[in-house]
């Protein structure tokens, strides 16, 4: 037998940790004073956040080779600050992150977390997404309003209040990223908080709005910080005696399945999902599941879903508010449930149109409302409308009949 050991395969080179280099080169020789509000030293990036707050921006965009950019009243605006290089970007990001987020960023090429900044003695929360694009680090950050606005302040339709009064079932907010879903749900939960004595449990990644308990007992769990993942959080949730649950995002089959089970067993579940409209949400949910489960899933949704609200944000032509929510509401009345069970998803829009007396509405109804109040422009409304020709007819006072046989 040979005494020579078998050659070992060379180990894969370790991916360099840009945050370790950033930490080493970050300005740290001079002790920075502790911020009395935050209880930590200010980070270099905090000044950029403060500038955005001062200019009433809603989002901050950082891209290598460009100066910081703010979204103000719906439009991206470049600042007069210096362009940020790759090494500098990592220096800005490094102190914002804990070890878990650094690891996730390294492994996945991106991560999400909440970040707090002090400005004029007040704290502001931001929802942060760090990512890699074309090999360079970048960041998009959404400012979270410090106070949870009521329905009227958000210009939401009155029927939204009715969606807070169910004892059990599921209510989904559908829309693309940045459409205001989280703010709308926060307003709904805060309304419940001031009206009923119930236990509200939220599972979020990251936590955005911090609720101040009034009549309700409120527990908020952040994925990553308080619990490992959505799967474990949902498993624990049904044992924590909640009346109402907020599941931050329906992002996979297991999360939706567990949330639907909670709705079936007597809980009221709110959640968000990425979909362009209320009717298209059905297809989006079905896409999470294998084909052989679709029939049972349709039946479960028909009997447990209470409403799906589609939402978009549109800039205004007035000083305040700068943007308004364009809302579509599909309530699960007998007609919608029947169409869902029978797989007639193409007729759901017609069902919404003929269900207006029950509180349903289409995006065009919302657009017409804001045009009539001279809050948005006709041109912007036609651009965002899913059916601009129909909107033109409605604005001329022509009654649009329901299309499709129900």
MARKEFI-30003 format. One line per 10 residues: their letters; for each residue y, x, z of N, C-alpha, C. Coordinates in steps of 0.02 Angstrom, whole numbers. Atoms other than C-alpha are relative to their C-alpha. Example, Ala and Ser with C-alpha at 12.3 -4.5 7.8 and 13.67 -1.06 7.14 Angstrom:
REM MARKEFI-30003
AS> -59 45 0 -225 615 390 60 45 0  -59 -42 -3 -53 684 357 55 -39 37
This chain:
REM MARKEFI-30003
XXXXXXXXXX> -59 43 0 0 0 0 62 45 0  -60 -42 5 170 69 -48 43 -6 62  -43 0 -60 284 118 93 72 -17 -17  -69 14 21 438 80 -11 15 -75 8  -20 70 -7 527 -83 35 23 -27 -66  -22 32 62 558 -207 -104 76 -2 -1  -74 0 4 737 -197 -168 27 -70 14  -31 65 -15 847 -336 -102 53 -15 -51  -51 22 49 956 -438 -217 69 10 30  -68 -10 -27 1139 -394 -200 30 -67 21
XXXXXXXXXX> -31 62 -23 1232 -524 -99 61 -16 -41  -58 23 39 1363 -629 -186 64 24 34  -62 -23 -31 1537 -560 -159 35 -57 35  -36 51 -38 1634 -654 -28 67 -14 -35  -64 19 28 1782 -753 -94 55 23 48  -53 -24 -45 1939 -670 -25 36 -58 33  -35 52 -38 2029 -770 108 75 12 -6  -72 -10 10 2210 -788 50 40 -14 63  -37 17 -60 2260 -861 217 -1 57 51  2 -58 -45 2203 -706 311 54 50 -20
XXXXXXXXXX> -52 -45 24 2316 -600 201 69 -29 15  -64 32 -13 2456 -727 221 19 6 73  -14 -5 -72 2439 -724 411 22 70 18  -17 -70 -16 2446 -534 411 71 18 -24  -65 -19 28 2602 -525 302 56 -48 20  -51 47 -20 2690 -675 374 46 31 52  -49 -28 -48 2848 -635 471 -19 -21 70  21 17 -67 2784 -625 648 21 53 51  -19 -54 -45 2855 -465 719 51 -24 51  -51 27 -45 3003 -558 792 -24 -65 30
XXXXXXXXXX> 23 61 -32 2954 -689 918 48 -57 -17  -42 57 18 3015 -857 859 4 -47 60  -8 45 -57 3085 -979 988 -44 -63 -8  41 60 0 2977 -1129 1035 45 -61 -13  -36 62 12 3039 -1293 963 -13 -47 59  10 40 -61 3068 -1402 1118 -32 -68 -14  29 65 17 3015 -1562 1027 -74 6 -18  69 -8 24 2856 -1496 945 -44 41 47  39 -43 -44 2805 -1371 1078 -32 58 -36  23 -58 39 2774 -1238 945 59 30 -37
XXXXXXXXXX> -55 -28 40 2882 -1117 845 7 -37 -66  -9 27 67 2957 -1184 685 -34 45 -50  28 -37 56 2864 -1132 529 51 3 -57  -49 -10 54 2957 -1068 376 6 -61 -45  0 57 46 2907 -1221 275 37 -60 30  -33 57 -32 2988 -1337 403 70 -13 -28  -68 8 26 3160 -1305 328 -1 -39 -66  6 38 63 3099 -1374 160 -10 -73 16  11 70 -20 3035 -1531 245 66 -32 25  -63 27 -27 3202 -1552 335 49 -15 -56
XXXXXXXXXX> -44 14 57 3295 -1539 170 -20 -64 -34  24 62 32 3186 -1677 98 20 -61 42  -19 55 -44 3219 -1787 250 74 -16 -9  -72 9 6 3406 -1760 233 19 -34 -66  -14 30 66 3402 -1808 48 -37 -66 -11  36 64 4 3295 -1962 85 -54 1 -54  55 -4 47 3152 -1900 -22 -63 -30 30  63 29 -24 2981 -1979 -12 -58 49 -7  54 -47 12 2873 -1836 -79 28 70 -12  -17 -70 13 2879 -1646 -85 -55 30 -45
XXXXXXXXXX> 47 -33 45 2798 -1550 -229 15 75 0  -7 -72 5 2769 -1362 -222 -48 26 -54  39 -28 54 2709 -1270 -378 21 72 -11  -16 -71 8 2698 -1082 -405 46 10 -60  -47 -16 54 2842 -1014 -508 57 -48 -6  -54 50 3 2955 -1163 -474 30 -9 70  -29 16 -66 3076 -1211 -335 -31 -64 26  24 63 -27 3027 -1352 -217 30 -60 -37  -22 61 34 3040 -1525 -296 -10 -60 45  4 60 -41 3075 -1691 -209 -4 -61 -46
XXXXXXXXXX> -3 65 34 3037 -1867 -266 51 -42 38  -54 40 -29 3195 -1968 -234 9 -63 -41  -4 65 34 3201 -2153 -277 -47 -3 -61  51 6 52 3044 -2132 -381 1 55 -52  -6 -52 52 3102 -1983 -487 -6 70 31  7 -69 -23 3055 -1798 -469 64 38 -14  -62 -38 6 3208 -1689 -437 -12 73 22  4 -70 -20 3211 -1498 -437 56 17 48  -51 -22 -46 3304 -1417 -293 31 65 -26  -33 -62 17 3421 -1267 -303 -29 59 38
XXXXXXXXXX> 32 -54 -38 3303 -1164 -194 -32 50 -47  32 -52 40 3219 -1005 -253 -71 -21 -21  70 12 20 3056 -1018 -354 -48 34 49  49 -25 -49 2900 -989 -248 -58 33 -37  56 -36 30 2771 -857 -298 -65 -16 36  67 15 -27 2584 -864 -263 -9 26 71  7 -29 -66 2586 -747 -114 43 -36 51  -46 36 -44 2736 -835 -39 -27 -69 17  28 67 -11 2649 -1003 -61 -52 1 56  50 -6 -53 2502 -946 45 32 14 67
XXXXXXXXXX> -35 -13 -62 2623 -880 175 30 -64 30  -28 64 -24 2704 -1053 185 -55 -45 27  54 46 -18 2536 -1143 196 -37 21 63  45 -25 -52 2446 -1031 320 14 -27 70  -12 25 -68 2534 -1084 482 -7 -75 7  7 72 -3 2517 -1268 437 -71 -22 17  70 20 1 2327 -1264 441 -39 26 60  47 -25 -49 2191 -1252 572 -59 32 -36  56 -36 30 2030 -1155 543 -44 -47 -42  42 47 38 1936 -1311 485 30 -13 -69
XXXXXXXXXX> -31 15 65 2062 -1351 349 1 61 -46  4 -61 41 2066 -1170 292 -69 7 -31  68 -4 26 1877 -1175 274 -12 -51 -55  8 52 51 1881 -1339 178 37 19 -63  -39 -22 58 2017 -1271 65 -38 53 -40  37 -54 32 1913 -1116 29 -62 -26 -36  62 25 28 1754 -1215 -3 10 -51 -56  -8 57 46 1823 -1365 -98 59 7 -49  -58 -7 43 1981 -1300 -179 56 -48 16  -52 46 -21 2088 -1423 -83 -16 -31 67
XXXXXXXXXX> 12 34 -64 2110 -1515 82 59 -46 15  -50 49 -22 2206 -1657 165 9 5 75  -12 2 -72 2287 -1661 336 70 -27 13  -66 24 -19 2437 -1727 431 39 59 30  -43 -54 -25 2584 -1616 477 63 -31 30  -57 28 -37 2727 -1647 599 58 50 -2  -61 -41 2 2906 -1582 581 53 -34 43  -57 25 -39 3057 -1600 695 64 5 -41  -65 -1 33 3224 -1648 621 49 -40 41  -51 32 -41 3379 -1689 723 -28 -32 63
XXXXXXXXXX> 27 24 -63 3276 -1710 880 -54 -53 -7  51 51 12 3154 -1833 800 -59 31 -37  59 -25 34 2976 -1804 739 -16 -42 -61  20 33 62 2920 -1845 563 -70 22 -19  68 -16 21 2741 -1854 502 -4 2 -77  10 -7 72 2686 -1800 328 -74 1 -15  68 -4 25 2524 -1827 234 -2 55 -53  0 -60 41 2484 -1660 154 -64 6 -41  58 -18 42 2369 -1619 8 14 69 -30  -3 -66 29 2343 -1436 -34 -55 5 -53
XXXXXXXXXX> 49 -4 54 2253 -1392 -196 11 63 -40  -5 -56 46 2220 -1259 -326 6 -28 -71  -5 20 71 2278 -1282 -506 16 62 -41  -5 -60 42 2257 -1149 -640 -1 64 42  8 -59 -43 2208 -1028 -502 55 10 50  -56 -8 -46 2369 -1054 -404 1 -56 52  -5 52 -51 2397 -1146 -240 59 -46 -13  -54 49 6 2502 -1303 -241 -4 -51 56  -1 49 -54 2551 -1443 -124 39 -62 -21  -37 63 6 2600 -1626 -131 -1 -33 69
XXXXXXXXXX> -6 28 -68 2663 -1707 29 38 -65 -2  -32 65 -5 2708 -1887 67 30 -9 70  -32 14 -64 2833 -1927 204 -22 -68 25  20 63 -30 2771 -2061 322 58 -26 42  -57 28 -36 2905 -2177 387 -14 0 75  9 -6 -72 2933 -2158 573 -13 -66 34  10 66 -29 2935 -2344 607 -40 -42 -49  39 44 43 2812 -2471 541 42 -61 -17  -44 56 18 2917 -2595 443 -36 -67 -2  30 67 4 2886 -2783 453 -4 -22 -73
XXXXXXXXXX> 10 26 68 2837 -2887 300 67 -8 -38  -63 14 33 3016 -2939 264 35 64 -23  -32 -64 16 3079 -2759 267 -33 32 -61  37 -28 57 2944 -2711 141 5 -44 -62  -5 48 56 2984 -2862 30 -68 -23 -23  67 26 16 2804 -2921 39 2 -77 0  0 74 2 2764 -3103 -4 -24 -30 66  17 32 -64 2747 -3224 144 -75 -9 12  71 12 -8 2562 -3252 110 -36 59 33  32 -58 -31 2526 -3076 175 -13 -13 74
XXXXXXXXXX> 10 17 -71 2546 -3146 351 -66 -38 10  63 39 -5 2400 -3265 317 -61 46 -3  57 -46 6 2289 -3116 275 -13 37 66  8 -32 -66 2310 -3058 456 -34 -48 50  23 51 -47 2239 -3217 532 -74 -14 -2  73 12 3 2055 -3207 485 -34 27 63  40 -23 -57 1925 -3189 622 -49 54 -22  46 -50 26 1804 -3091 513 3 2 -75  -1 -8 72 1776 -3031 337 34 66 -20  -30 -62 25 1856 -2897 228 61 -14 -43
XXXXXXXXXX> -60 4 41 2029 -2876 153 13 71 -27  -10 -65 31 2057 -2734 29 69 5 -32  -62 -16 36 2219 -2655 -33 -18 49 -56  17 -41 58 2198 -2586 -209 62 28 -33  -56 -31 35 2311 -2466 -300 -12 73 -10  6 -72 11 2334 -2290 -362 32 37 58  -30 -41 -52 2387 -2146 -250 77 -8 -3  -73 7 -3 2567 -2170 -191 26 -69 -15  -22 68 16 2571 -2358 -220 21 -39 62  -23 33 -61 2613 -2398 -38 -53 -39 37
XXXXXXXXXX> 54 37 -33 2442 -2464 15 -1 11 75  4 -16 -71 2443 -2374 182 56 -32 39  -57 31 -34 2616 -2439 227 -10 -75 7  13 73 -3 2568 -2618 185 -51 -16 54  52 13 -51 2410 -2610 291 27 13 70  -29 -14 -65 2507 -2530 433 43 -58 24  -42 58 -17 2630 -2675 428 -43 -59 21  46 55 -17 2485 -2799 432 -31 10 69  31 -12 -65 2400 -2716 580 52 -4 56  -51 4 -52 2565 -2703 674 19 -73 14
XXXXXXXXXX> -12 71 -11 2593 -2890 647 -54 -28 46  56 22 -44 2421 -2922 725 12 26 70  -12 -32 -64 2467 -2801 865 49 -40 42  -51 38 -37 2616 -2911 912 -18 -74 9  17 71 -3 2524 -3077 895 -63 -16 41  65 16 -29 2347 -3064 965 -22 53 50  30 -46 -48 2250 -2985 1107 -69 19 -27  62 -22 31 2118 -2891 1010 -5 76 4  11 -72 2 2044 -2718 992 1 22 -73  -6 -27 68 2099 -2626 834 -25 72 1
XXXXXXXXXX> 27 -67 7 2001 -2471 783 14 25 -71  -13 -27 66 2062 -2362 640 -38 65 -10  34 -62 20 1965 -2225 549 36 26 -61  -45 -22 53 2082 -2121 442 -8 75 -14  4 -70 20 2087 -1956 348 58 17 -46  -15 -7 -72 2218 -1909 401 33 -63 27  -39 54 -30 2301 -2028 524 72 5 -27  -68 0 26 2468 -2080 452 48 -32 50  -43 35 -48 2555 -2212 559 -31 1 69  22 4 -70 2543 -2201 747 24 -67 28
XXXXXXXXXX> -17 67 -25 2537 -2376 821 18 3 74  -17 9 -71 2621 -2421 985 -30 -65 24  33 62 -21 2507 -2545 1073 48 -50 32  -39 54 -30 2586 -2712 1116 -49 -47 34  50 45 -28 2462 -2853 1142 -71 27 -12  66 -25 19 2318 -2759 1060 -17 66 35  26 -66 -17 2211 -2615 1122 -13 35 -67  5 -35 64 2220 -2484 983 -29 69 10  29 -67 2 2109 -2333 955 3 26 -71  -5 -30 66 2141 -2216 809 -40 65 -2
XXXXXXXXXX> 43 -59 6 2011 -2088 753 15 35 -67  -15 -39 61 2051 -1949 630 -62 39 -20  58 -37 26 1911 -1882 522 17 74 -1  -11 -72 -4 1894 -1696 551 22 21 70  -24 -18 -66 1991 -1691 713 -37 -35 56  33 40 -52 1911 -1832 813 -74 -13 -14  69 15 19 1750 -1861 717 -15 38 -64  17 -45 55 1655 -1758 589 14 -29 -69  -10 31 66 1657 -1880 442 0 -76 6  -3 73 1 1675 -2063 390 -67 -30 19
XXXXXXXXXX> 67 27 -13 1487 -2090 399 -14 -6 74  12 0 -72 1475 -2042 582 49 -48 34  -51 44 -30 1638 -2133 625 -19 -73 -8  19 69 12 1575 -2294 546 -62 -18 41  60 12 -41 1408 -2277 636 20 -14 72  -24 10 -68 1500 -2262 802 40 -64 8  -49 54 -4 1626 -2398 761 -30 -66 24  30 65 -18 1508 -2546 776 -21 -2 73  18 -3 -71 1466 -2488 953 61 4 45  -61 -8 -39 1647 -2477 1007 38 -65 9
XXXXXXXXXX> -27 67 -14 1678 -2665 1018 67 -14 -33  -64 17 32 1817 -2679 888 0 -72 -25  -9 64 34 1883 -2847 831 22 12 -72  -29 -16 66 1976 -2767 685 -9 74 -13  10 -70 18 1935 -2606 593 41 15 -62  -32 -26 60 2039 -2506 471 -41 60 -23  35 -56 30 1936 -2395 357 47 29 -52  -54 -28 41 2063 -2279 277 -11 -4 -74  12 2 72 1979 -2270 107 -73 -13 -14  68 15 21 1824 -2347 28 -16 48 -58
XXXXXXXXXX> 6 -52 50 1774 -2189 -63 -72 12 -24  70 -10 22 1583 -2197 -75 -42 -59 21  45 56 -11 1434 -2312 -67 -13 -10 75  18 6 -71 1390 -2275 114 57 -29 41  -57 26 -38 1565 -2307 181 10 -74 -14  -10 71 16 1582 -2472 87 -57 -42 28  58 38 -25 1406 -2527 136 6 -12 75  -7 6 -73 1439 -2493 320 57 -47 18  -58 44 -12 1609 -2579 312 -18 -72 -15  21 68 17 1533 -2731 227 -47 -28 54
XXXXXXXXXX> 44 22 -54 1398 -2738 361 40 -20 62  -44 18 -57 1535 -2738 494 33 -67 -12  -30 65 16 1619 -2884 404 -50 -56 7  53 50 -5 1453 -2977 397 -17 -17 72  20 10 -70 1426 -2955 584 58 -20 45  -52 30 -41 1589 -3034 640 63 39 10  -62 -39 -7 1722 -2900 622 46 -14 -59  -49 4 55 1882 -2907 519 15 71 -21  -5 -68 26 1888 -2752 409 55 4 -53  -51 -15 51 2039 -2686 315 -16 69 -30
XXXXXXXXXX> 12 -64 32 2026 -2545 189 40 7 -63  -34 -13 64 2103 -2463 37 -51 25 -50  44 -23 53 2024 -2424 -130 43 17 -61  -37 -19 60 2084 -2338 -288 -23 -43 -58  13 44 57 2091 -2472 -422 68 -24 -26  -65 16 32 2226 -2531 -543 22 -71 12  -18 70 -10 2220 -2717 -502 -52 -33 46  47 35 -43 2135 -2846 -392 -66 -15 -36  64 14 35 2007 -2904 -524 -40 64 -15  36 -61 18 1965 -2725 -577 -32 34 60
XXXXXXXXXX> 29 -28 -60 1925 -2683 -396 -74 -16 4  70 19 -2 1761 -2777 -415 -42 52 -37  36 -50 38 1703 -2658 -551 0 68 34  -5 -64 -34 1765 -2509 -451 -50 4 57  49 1 -55 1657 -2561 -302 -71 4 -28  67 0 29 1505 -2595 -411 -19 70 -25  13 -68 25 1523 -2420 -485 -25 47 54  23 -42 -56 1487 -2349 -312 -75 -7 12  70 17 -14 1312 -2426 -313 -43 3 -62  45 3 57 1158 -2414 -424 -6 -71 -27
XXXXXXXXXX> 3 65 35 1132 -2555 -549 -44 -51 36  47 48 -31 984 -2632 -456 26 -32 64  -29 28 -61 1096 -2667 -305 59 -47 -15  -60 38 17 1235 -2757 -400 -4 -74 16  6 72 -13 1168 -2934 -384 9 -16 74  -7 11 -72 1149 -2923 -195 70 16 24  -68 -19 -20 1318 -2837 -181 50 -54 -19  -44 54 20 1404 -2974 -280 -4 -58 49  9 55 -48 1330 -3104 -163 33 16 67  -29 -21 -64 1383 -3005 -9 76 -2 -3
XXXXXXXXXX> -73 2 7 1561 -2984 -74 26 -71 -3  -22 69 8 1573 -3168 -121 5 -35 68  1 36 -64 1532 -3224 56 39 35 55  -34 -37 -53 1622 -3089 156 70 24 -17  -67 -22 19 1774 -3035 55 49 -59 7  -50 52 -8 1930 -3134 101 56 5 -52  -54 -10 48 2059 -3058 -15 1 71 -25  -16 -66 27 2100 -2912 -128 72 -2 -23  -71 -4 17 2282 -2862 -144 10 62 -43  -18 -56 43 2335 -2753 -291 73 16 10
XXXXXXXXXX> -69 -20 -14 2494 -2653 -266 22 58 -43  -34 -55 35 2613 -2544 -367 69 6 31  -69 -9 -23 2782 -2471 -321 45 8 -61  -47 -4 55 2932 -2490 -435 70 14 27  -68 -17 -22 3105 -2412 -419 47 -59 -13  -47 55 5 3251 -2530 -397 65 22 -33  -66 -15 27 3426 -2542 -468 54 -10 53  -46 8 -56 3504 -2563 -296 -7 60 46  1 -57 -46 3543 -2438 -158 -58 -6 49  54 14 -48 3424 -2517 -32 -31 -68 -16
XXXXXXXXXX> 48 -54 -6 3278 -2534 -47 -2 41 -64  3 -43 59 3248 -2389 -166 -60 -18 -44  59 23 37 3076 -2456 -216 -28 -63 32  29 62 -26 2986 -2622 -198 -74 -4 -22  71 7 19 2800 -2667 -198 -10 -58 -49  19 52 49 2738 -2763 -350 -72 -20 18  62 22 -33 2596 -2868 -281 -39 -50 -42  47 48 28 2445 -2957 -351 -48 -20 56  42 24 -55 2343 -3067 -232 -56 -44 -28  58 40 18 2167 -3131 -264 -36 -21 64
XXXXXXXXXX> 34 29 -57 2102 -3245 -127 -70 -22 -21  69 17 17 1916 -3278 -121 -13 -74 14  12 73 -4 1919 -3467 -146 -66 -15 -36  65 16 32 1765 -3561 -213 -4 21 -73  2 -20 71 1814 -3525 -394 -12 75 -7  8 -72 4 1831 -3337 -368 -70 21 22  67 -16 -24 1668 -3331 -269 -52 -16 -53  48 21 52 1575 -3425 -406 1 49 -59  -5 -47 55 1641 -3310 -542 -30 68 18  26 -64 -22 1595 -3157 -440 -76 0 0
XXXXXXXXXX> 73 5 -3 1416 -3214 -409 -30 -2 -70  26 8 68 1393 -3259 -592 18 58 -47  -18 -58 41 1465 -3094 -653 53 -12 -52  -53 18 49 1612 -3176 -743 66 33 21  -60 -35 -24 1737 -3042 -691 60 -7 -47  -53 6 48 1836 -3065 -851 43 -62 9  -37 62 -12 1892 -3237 -791 38 1 66  -33 -3 -66 1960 -3179 -622 75 -5 -6  -73 4 9 2137 -3158 -689 22 -72 -10  -15 70 10 2135 -3338 -748 -5 -39 65
XXXXXXXXXX> 8 33 -65 2073 -3392 -577 60 13 45  -59 -16 -39 2220 -3303 -496 59 -43 -24  -56 38 29 2341 -3390 -615 0 -73 23  3 71 -18 2279 -3565 -573 -5 -9 76  5 5 -72 2267 -3524 -387 66 13 35  -66 -17 -29 2454 -3501 -359 18 -45 59  -17 46 -56 2468 -3655 -247 -34 21 64  35 -24 -60 2346 -3571 -128 29 66 26  -30 -63 -21 2453 -3414 -117 -17 59 -44  16 -55 45 2380 -3311 -258 59 14 -45
XXXXXXXXXX> -52 -17 47 2494 -3219 -376 -21 59 -42  12 -56 44 2488 -3099 -523 57 50 4  -53 -50 1 2587 -2940 -548 64 -28 -33  -58 27 35 2701 -3034 -669 40 -48 43  -36 44 -46 2743 -3163 -535 45 41 46  -39 -44 -44 2801 -3022 -422 58 31 -38  -53 -29 41 2900 -2940 -562 56 -50 -14  -51 52 13 2988 -3103 -606 42 -13 63  -35 11 -63 3033 -3128 -423 55 52 10  -49 -53 -11 3122 -2959 -413 52 3 -56
XXXXXXXXXX> -49 4 55 3204 -2979 -584 51 -55 16  -44 56 -16 3274 -3148 -531 49 17 56  -43 -20 -56 3343 -3069 -372 44 60 -18  -39 -57 26 3421 -2929 -479 -11 63 42  19 -59 -38 3328 -2795 -381 -31 53 -45  29 -47 48 3233 -2717 -526 26 -17 -70  -23 11 68 3277 -2697 -710 -55 -33 -41  47 32 46 3196 -2800 -846 -41 52 -38  35 -53 38 3154 -2641 -943 -55 33 42  50 -31 -44 3064 -2562 -794 -58 -48 12
XXXXXXXXXX> 51 50 -12 2971 -2724 -762 -48 -6 -59  42 6 60 2908 -2736 -941 -43 62 -9  38 -62 6 2853 -2555 -935 -61 1 46  54 -2 -49 2745 -2580 -780 -46 -61 -4  39 62 3 2682 -2755 -822 -66 11 -37  64 -3 35 2497 -2769 -868 -1 -45 -62  -4 45 57 2547 -2907 -991 74 -14 -15  -72 7 11 2727 -2881 -1050 20 -60 -43  -17 57 42 2722 -3017 -1183 1 -65 41  2 59 -44 2673 -3146 -1053 61 0 46
XXXXXXXXXX> -58 -4 -44 2812 -3083 -938 63 -22 -37  -58 21 40 2939 -3107 -1078 3 -76 -4  3 74 4 2881 -3288 -1096 20 -32 66  -15 26 -67 2891 -3318 -909 75 5 14  -72 -9 -12 3068 -3248 -903 42 -48 -41  -35 50 41 3117 -3370 -1041 -12 -71 24  13 66 -28 3052 -3513 -936 -58 -36 -33  58 31 33 2896 -3544 -1041 -59 1 47  58 5 -45 2749 -3606 -938 -61 29 -35  59 -33 29 2601 -3493 -971 -62 -33 28
XXXXXX> 61 36 -21 2439 -3592 -966 -56 51 15  57 -43 -17 2279 -3520 -894 -41 12 -62  43 -17 57 2175 -3427 -1022 -70 9 26  69 -7 -18 1986 -3431 -1016 -27 -62 34  32 59 -30 1867 -3569 -966 -27 18 68  25 -12 -68 1831 -3581 -781 -50 -54 18
